[in-house]
Amino acid sequence: MQGIKCYYLDEEKQWLGYLPNFPDHWAHGETLEALQANLYRLNFDLTLMEALRKVSELSLLL
């Protein structure tokens, strides 16, 4: 399994973090392990969305 780099900080009662490839999308968890699981899911979802995004041209009959 390939590792995923993440940045995180420990706030008072929760952990906050983000992925360098998606710095506008933050995740949180009550523990570091929960944060890591949420960041993993976030990475999976956002990477999947990028892979599914396709551009095509529609021909409309007017």
Secondary structure, 3 states (H helix, E strand, C coil): CCCCCCEEEECCCCEEEEECCEEEEEEEECCHHHHHHHHHHHHHHHHHHHHHCCCCCCCCCC
